[in-house]
Structure formats: structure tokens, C-alpha cells
């Protein structure tokens, strides 16, 4: 299960594995109080993108587009997040912004959920090889050794 939550909200048992996906440490937050299991600042938007967005809702569509493009270059980090979710059953992406609807964690969660539809977990729809055989001809798979990648 994938969740998105403000880092300033009280940690809960239901959060599972808590990953901070901000490039900067949250202002005024002590590490002990944050109860963060992992700080993955590498998956956060670049400094240039973060500064150009500046949490302006009018820039949200452009931010989403550009951040998704950045995430395409960070497949290893996305894979690591999916592995954490599988291992711990619940992964909570933490962010520091006040706006709970317009932030990088929301975009990242959407990308991770989309990747799950492209690569269903083996316990959901059979193996990846089976999924590839049953995929339509325009399905965006490439076979690389024993792994399937977009």
C-alpha cells in the first residue's frame, strides 16, 4: 500500500516504512520527531524545478510534466521504492509542503502506482513473463536478460 503524508503530521503505526522525498530537511523538524526510516532526497525534484515551482498552484501542470520527465531518469530509485513497499507492505511518502494536493510526493505516488499497473506484482496477476505474453502488441516492454524494462 502506498500512502502520502505531511512529515509534520503525527507518525502512525499504519504508516509502515516512512520515506522523506524532499530535497531539503523540513524546517523546524527534529530527526527524532520525524520518525523517518529513509531520506531519499535523490528522488525529489531538482533544485531548479523546485525553485521554479515555488508552490504556485498555477505552475502545477508544468511542474508535474517536468517532474515526471525527471523521474524517468531515476528508474533505479523508483524500483527501490517499489521494493520497499513490497517488503514492508506499506510505504508512506513524506513531504514538508503545506499544500497536500500540489507537491512532489503526490506526483511520485502517481508514478509509482502507474508503474505497478505496467508491471503487476507476481502475486496479483502472475509472473512478468506471463504479463508480457498477454500484453497488446504496442505494449512498451523491452526484454533485457531476465528483466523487463520500459
N, C-alpha and C positions, 0 to 999 in steps of 0.2 A: 504494500500500500504506500502511496506517495502522498505526502502532506506538505503544505506551505504554511509558514507561521512567522510572525514577527519575533525576533530574538528577544525583544523586551517583554513579551508575554511570558507568563509563568510556565516553566517547564512542567510537562506532564508525563506520566508513565506511558501513555498512549503514543507519545512522540516517537518511540523507538530510537533509532540512530539519528542524532541531530547533527546536521552539516550546515555550517555557515557558508553562504555563497556570495558574500560581499567581498569586494577587494580591500576595503578599509574596515578596521575593527570598529564596532558600534560605539558611538560616543557615550561615555559615562558608564559603560558596562564592564563589570569586573569578570575576569575569566571564570572564577568560581561560581558566580551567579548565573552565568550564561549556560552552564551545563552543556557545553558543546563537545561532541565527540570528534569532530574533524572540521578544520577551517580550510576550505577548498577555494582559496582566492583566485586560483588559476582559471577556474570556470566562470568567474564573474566577468562582466563586460570590461573591455579595455578602458583605460583611463580616459582616452579621447572620447569614446562613446558615452561613458558615464558623465563626463563633463558637458558634452553637447546636449544630452537629455535633460539633465538638471531637474528631474522630476516634474517636467512640464507636460501635463496631460495632452496638450495639443501636439506634442512631439512623439506621443506614444506609438502611432503606427510606424513611423520611421525608425524609432528605437527598436521595436520588435523585429522589423525586417533586417536591420543591421546586426542585431544581437544573434538572430538565427544564423546569419551568414558567418559570424564569428564562431558559433557553436559547431558549425560544420567542420571547422578546422581543429576541433577539440574532441574528436571521437573517442580517444582513449580515456579522457576524463568522464565522458558520458557513460562509457562502458563500465568504468569503475563505480559510478553512482548506481547503475543498474545492478551490479554485483553486490553492492552494499545493501540495496533494497531486497534482493533475493535472500541474502544471508541473514538479515535482521528482521525481515518481514515488513517492517515499517521504516520508511525513510522520511524524515522531516527536513525540508529545505528552509533554512532560516535566513531572514533578511532584516535590515535595520530601518528601511524606509517607513514613513508614516502611512503612506498610501498602500493599502493592502491589495489593491487591484492592478496597479500600474508599477510593477517592479520586476527586476530580473528573475526572481525566484518563480514568478508566475509563468514567464516565458520558458524558463528552464524546465519546469514541471510539464508544460505542454509538449515540449520537445521530447522529454523522456517518455511520456505517455504515448506519443506518436511512434517512437522507436519500438515500443512494446507491441503496437499493432503491426508494425512491419516485421519484427522478429518476435513472434509469440513465444512465451516460455514453453518449454517442453511439456510441463505438467498441464498446460492449458489446451494445446492443440497438436500434440505430437511433436516429433523432432523437427528441427530446422530443415533437414533434408526433405522430409515429407512436405513441409510447408512450401519449399521451393518447387517440388514436383507439381503441386496443385495450384501454383500461382499462375495468373494470367500471363500471356506471352510478353506483355510490356512491363512486367514486374521488375523493379530496379535492383536485381541481385547480380552479383558477380561472385563466382566461386574462386576463393583464394585458399588453396590447400584444403584443409578440412573445415575452414571457417567461411561463413557467408558475410559479405560486407556490401554496403550500398556503394 
